[in-house]
Amino acid sequence: MNSERRRKELADFLRTRRSRLSPHEAGLRVETSRRRTPGLRREEVASLSGISLPWYTALEQGRDIQVSEQVLESLVRTLRLSDDERNHLFVLANHSVLPTVTANESISPALQQILDKLGSYPAYVIDRRWNISAWNKMTSTLCGDFNQVAAIERNILWRIFMMQDNKARIINWENVATMLLAHFRSRYALYMNDSWYQELVNMLCDRSEEFRVLWGRHDVSGNSEGEKVIHHPQTGLLTFRYNTFKVSESGDFVMRVYTPIQNTGTNEQLENLWQESRLGTIVSL
């Protein structure tokens, strides 16, 4: 792993967690009306965690120091980190076993067969770089033919932040984008030894203010499930719950399946789209 980049990520994560926690939330009785620093000060974090201020300052400055598990647990308690944030902290501090970066495997015929058998349920397979590697016919019906687009346009984050037509169709775009990016940030910490991740982040930061703002928040989440509402020109609103499943031992590939939320009419609309797509009368996006 690129240790300098990891230390910078750790420093940024600590600063953002510190700035969001008020003294009152941390159990401190202090006057806050004249404070210039949003959230806790460094000395307050250090004191609450039982560590020295110079040592904590060095940690937030991204300096090369070793961090014990005991100190990390103290910071977890002080900063009131969630389970996902705790895991992220330990990964950045290099106290977790990191995956070995290997060349992407190919999609097996069996996986493609599973996708095809899902019928009217949109589904696709994502590789460890968040590129759509395989998909079924219903996905093409709703999203267009991935065989006809540039490779970057198969990337989940690129589609969410950079493809304006795709963004406009997602009714709850802000919620979807926030959740996906928080999950990606957790994965990014695991694969910082893969330069492709940093290249993608740099491109998106340069070209999308929305991405840049959300990335600066350093939100993390292990949750890969959520709801998505899209507008299709032929049927109107389609409301889904998406779930993500590992499909390989290495964890390089996951399958994301979109299931209609009950009592929204989505299931019936999908069945109609499915039948029309088989007859060749569908309006493809």
C-alpha positions as CSV (number, residue, x, y, z in Angstrom):
1,M,0.0,0.0,0.0
2,N,1.1,3.6,-0.6
3,S,1.9,4.4,3.0
4,E,2.1,8.2,2.4
5,R,-1.4,8.2,0.8
6,R,-2.7,6.0,3.6
7,R,-1.4,8.4,6.2
8,K,-3.0,11.4,4.4
9,E,-6.3,9.5,4.3
10,L,-6.0,8.7,8.0
11,A,-5.3,12.4,8.8
12,D,-8.2,13.6,6.7
13,F,-10.6,11.1,8.3
14,L,-9.6,12.1,11.8
15,R,-10.0,15.8,11.0
16,T,-13.5,15.3,9.5
17,R,-14.7,13.2,12.4
18,R,-13.4,15.7,14.9
19,S,-15.0,18.6,13.1
20,R,-18.5,17.0,13.1
21,L,-18.6,16.3,16.9
22,S,-19.6,19.1,19.2
23,P,-18.1,19.6,22.7
24,H,-21.5,18.9,24.2
25,E,-21.8,15.7,22.3
26,A,-18.4,14.7,23.6
27,G,-19.5,15.4,27.2
28,L,-17.5,18.7,27.6
29,R,-18.9,21.7,29.3
30,V,-17.4,24.6,27.4
31,E,-18.5,27.9,25.9
32,T,-18.9,27.4,22.2
33,S,-20.2,30.7,21.0
34,R,-16.8,32.2,20.4
35,R,-15.0,29.1,19.2
36,R,-13.4,29.3,15.8
37,T,-12.9,25.6,15.4
38,P,-16.0,23.6,14.3
39,G,-16.4,20.6,16.5
40,L,-13.7,19.4,18.9
41,R,-10.2,20.9,19.1
42,R,-7.1,18.7,18.8
43,E,-6.3,19.1,22.4
44,E,-9.8,18.0,23.4
45,V,-9.5,14.9,21.3
46,A,-6.1,14.1,22.8
47,S,-7.3,14.7,26.4
48,L,-10.5,12.6,26.0
49,S,-8.5,9.8,24.4
50,G,-5.7,9.8,27.0
51,I,-2.9,10.6,24.6
52,S,-0.5,13.5,24.3
53,L,-1.3,16.5,22.1
54,P,2.0,16.4,20.2
55,W,1.4,12.7,19.4
56,Y,-2.2,13.3,18.2
57,T,-1.2,16.4,16.2
58,A,1.5,14.3,14.4
59,L,-1.2,11.7,13.6
60,E,-3.5,14.4,12.1
61,Q,-0.6,15.8,10.1
62,G,0.0,12.5,8.4
63,R,3.4,11.8,9.9
64,D,4.9,8.4,9.9
65,I,4.1,7.1,13.4
66,Q,2.9,3.7,14.6
67,V,-0.5,3.5,16.2
68,S,-1.4,0.8,18.7
69,E,-4.8,-0.9,18.7
70,Q,-5.4,0.5,22.2
71,V,-5.0,4.1,21.0
72,L,-7.3,3.4,18.0
73,E,-10.0,2.1,20.3
74,S,-9.7,5.2,22.4
75,L,-10.2,7.4,19.3
76,V,-13.2,5.3,18.3
77,R,-14.8,6.0,21.7
78,T,-13.9,9.7,21.7
79,L,-15.0,10.4,18.2
80,R,-18.1,8.2,18.6
81,L,-17.4,6.3,15.4
82,S,-19.9,3.8,14.0
83,D,-18.9,0.2,13.3
84,D,-18.2,1.0,9.6
85,E,-16.1,4.0,10.6
86,R,-14.2,2.0,13.2
87,N,-13.3,-0.6,10.5
88,H,-12.3,2.2,8.2
89,L,-10.0,3.7,10.9
90,F,-8.3,0.4,11.5
91,V,-7.7,-0.2,7.7
92,L,-6.2,3.3,7.3
93,A,-4.0,2.7,10.4
94,N,-2.9,-0.6,8.8
95,H,-4.2,-2.8,11.6
96,S,-6.4,-4.9,9.2
97,V,-5.5,-7.5,6.7
98,L,-5.6,-5.9,3.3
99,P,-6.6,-7.8,0.1
100,T,-4.0,-8.7,-2.4
101,V,-4.5,-6.9,-5.7
102,T,-4.8,-9.4,-8.5
103,A,-5.7,-9.2,-12.1
104,N,-9.5,-9.3,-12.6
105,E,-10.9,-12.7,-13.3
106,S,-13.3,-13.2,-16.2
107,I,-17.0,-13.6,-15.8
108,S,-18.0,-17.2,-15.9
109,P,-20.8,-18.4,-18.2
110,A,-22.7,-19.6,-15.1
111,L,-22.8,-16.0,-13.8
112,Q,-24.2,-14.7,-17.1
113,Q,-26.8,-17.5,-17.0
114,I,-27.9,-16.4,-13.5
115,L,-28.3,-12.8,-14.7
116,D,-30.3,-13.9,-17.7
117,K,-32.6,-16.1,-15.6
118,L,-33.6,-13.1,-13.5
119,G,-35.9,-12.1,-16.3
120,S,-37.6,-8.8,-15.6
121,Y,-35.4,-8.0,-12.6
122,P,-32.5,-5.7,-13.7
123,A,-29.1,-7.1,-12.5
124,Y,-25.4,-6.7,-13.3
125,V,-22.0,-7.8,-12.1
126,I,-19.5,-5.2,-10.8
127,D,-15.7,-5.8,-10.6
128,R,-13.5,-4.5,-7.8
129,R,-13.0,-1.2,-9.7
130,W,-16.7,-0.7,-9.8
131,N,-17.0,-1.3,-13.5
132,I,-20.1,-3.1,-14.8
133,S,-18.7,-6.4,-16.3
134,A,-21.8,-8.3,-17.2
135,W,-25.5,-7.5,-17.3
136,N,-28.9,-8.9,-18.3
137,K,-31.3,-7.8,-21.0
138,M,-33.5,-5.8,-18.5
139,T,-30.5,-3.7,-17.5
140,S,-29.9,-2.8,-21.1
141,T,-33.6,-2.0,-21.5
142,L,-33.4,0.5,-18.6
143,C,-29.8,1.8,-19.0
144,G,-28.9,1.3,-22.6
145,D,-26.5,-1.1,-24.3
146,F,-23.3,-1.2,-22.4
147,N,-21.6,-2.7,-25.5
148,Q,-22.0,0.6,-27.2
149,V,-20.4,2.9,-24.6
150,A,-16.9,3.8,-23.7
151,A,-15.3,1.8,-20.9
152,I,-15.4,4.6,-18.4
153,E,-19.2,4.9,-18.9
154,R,-19.5,1.4,-17.4
155,N,-18.1,2.7,-14.1
156,I,-20.7,3.1,-11.4
157,L,-19.4,6.3,-10.0
158,W,-18.8,7.9,-13.4
159,R,-22.3,7.1,-14.4
160,I,-23.7,8.6,-11.2
161,F,-21.7,11.8,-11.2
162,M,-20.7,12.5,-14.8
163,M,-23.5,11.2,-17.1
164,Q,-26.1,13.9,-17.0
165,D,-28.9,12.0,-18.7
166,N,-28.4,9.1,-16.2
167,K,-28.4,11.6,-13.3
168,A,-31.6,13.2,-14.4
169,R,-33.4,9.9,-14.5
170,I,-32.6,9.1,-10.9
171,I,-35.3,10.8,-8.8
172,N,-33.6,10.3,-5.5
173,W,-30.1,11.1,-6.9
174,E,-28.6,12.8,-3.9
175,N,-29.4,9.9,-1.6
176,V,-28.2,7.3,-4.0
177,A,-25.0,9.2,-4.8
178,T,-24.2,9.8,-1.1
179,M,-24.7,6.1,-0.1
180,L,-22.7,4.8,-3.1
181,L,-19.8,7.1,-2.5
182,A,-19.7,6.3,1.2
183,H,-19.5,2.6,0.3
184,F,-16.9,3.3,-2.3
185,R,-14.8,5.2,0.2
186,S,-14.6,2.1,2.4
187,R,-13.5,0.1,-0.6
188,Y,-11.0,2.8,-1.7
189,A,-9.2,2.4,1.7
190,L,-8.6,-1.3,1.0
191,Y,-7.2,-0.8,-2.5
192,M,-5.0,2.3,-2.2
193,N,-2.2,0.2,-3.6
194,D,-4.2,0.2,-6.9
195,S,-3.3,3.5,-8.6
196,W,-6.5,3.2,-10.7
197,Y,-8.6,4.2,-7.7
198,Q,-6.7,7.4,-7.2
199,E,-6.8,8.2,-10.9
200,L,-10.6,7.9,-10.9
201,V,-11.0,10.0,-7.8
202,N,-8.7,12.7,-9.2
203,M,-10.7,12.8,-12.5
204,L,-14.0,13.1,-10.7
205,C,-12.7,15.7,-8.3
206,D,-11.6,17.8,-11.3
207,R,-14.8,17.5,-13.2
208,S,-17.6,17.2,-10.7
209,E,-18.2,19.7,-7.9
210,E,-20.8,17.4,-6.4
211,F,-18.3,14.6,-6.2
212,R,-15.7,16.9,-4.8
213,V,-18.0,18.1,-2.0
214,L,-19.1,14.7,-1.0
215,W,-15.6,13.2,-1.2
216,G,-14.4,16.0,1.2
217,R,-16.9,14.8,3.8
218,H,-15.1,11.4,4.0
219,D,-18.2,9.5,4.8
220,V,-17.8,5.7,4.9
221,S,-20.3,2.9,5.0
222,G,-20.2,-0.9,4.6
223,N,-23.8,-0.8,3.4
224,S,-24.3,-1.9,-0.2
225,E,-28.1,-1.9,-0.2
226,G,-30.6,0.9,-0.8
227,E,-33.5,2.2,-2.7
228,K,-33.5,3.8,-6.1
229,V,-36.3,5.6,-8.0
230,I,-35.8,6.1,-11.7
231,H,-38.0,7.7,-14.4
232,H,-38.4,5.7,-17.6
233,P,-39.9,7.5,-20.6
234,Q,-42.3,4.7,-21.4
235,T,-43.6,3.7,-17.9
236,G,-42.9,6.6,-15.6
237,L,-41.5,6.0,-12.1
238,L,-39.9,2.7,-11.2
239,T,-39.1,2.1,-7.5
240,F,-36.4,-0.5,-6.6
241,R,-34.6,-2.0,-3.7
242,Y,-31.1,-3.0,-4.7
243,N,-29.1,-5.7,-3.0
244,T,-25.5,-6.7,-3.6
245,F,-24.0,-10.2,-3.3
246,K,-20.4,-11.5,-3.5
247,V,-20.1,-13.9,-6.4
248,S,-16.4,-15.0,-6.2
249,E,-14.2,-16.3,-3.5
250,S,-11.7,-13.4,-3.9
251,G,-14.5,-10.9,-3.6
252,D,-13.5,-9.1,-6.8
253,F,-16.9,-9.5,-8.3
254,V,-20.3,-8.7,-6.8
255,M,-23.8,-9.0,-8.3
256,R,-26.3,-6.2,-7.8
257,V,-30.0,-7.1,-8.2
258,Y,-32.8,-4.5,-8.4
259,T,-36.1,-5.8,-7.0
260,P,-39.4,-3.9,-7.3
261,I,-40.8,-2.4,-4.1
262,Q,-44.2,-3.7,-3.4
263,N,-47.3,-1.6,-4.0
264,T,-45.5,0.9,-6.3
265,G,-46.7,-0.7,-9.6
266,T,-43.1,-1.3,-10.5
267,N,-43.4,-5.0,-10.8
268,E,-46.2,-4.8,-13.3
269,Q,-44.4,-2.1,-15.3
270,L,-41.3,-4.2,-15.5
271,E,-43.3,-7.2,-16.7
272,N,-44.7,-5.0,-19.5
273,L,-41.3,-3.7,-20.4
274,W,-39.9,-7.3,-20.3
275,Q,-42.6,-8.5,-22.7
276,E,-42.2,-5.5,-25.0
277,S,-38.4,-5.9,-25.1
278,R,-38.8,-9.5,-26.3
279,L,-41.1,-8.3,-29.1
280,G,-38.7,-5.5,-30.0
281,T,-41.1,-2.6,-29.3
282,I,-39.4,-1.2,-26.3
283,V,-38.1,2.4,-26.0
284,S,-34.5,1.9,-24.9
285,L,-32.7,4.6,-23.0
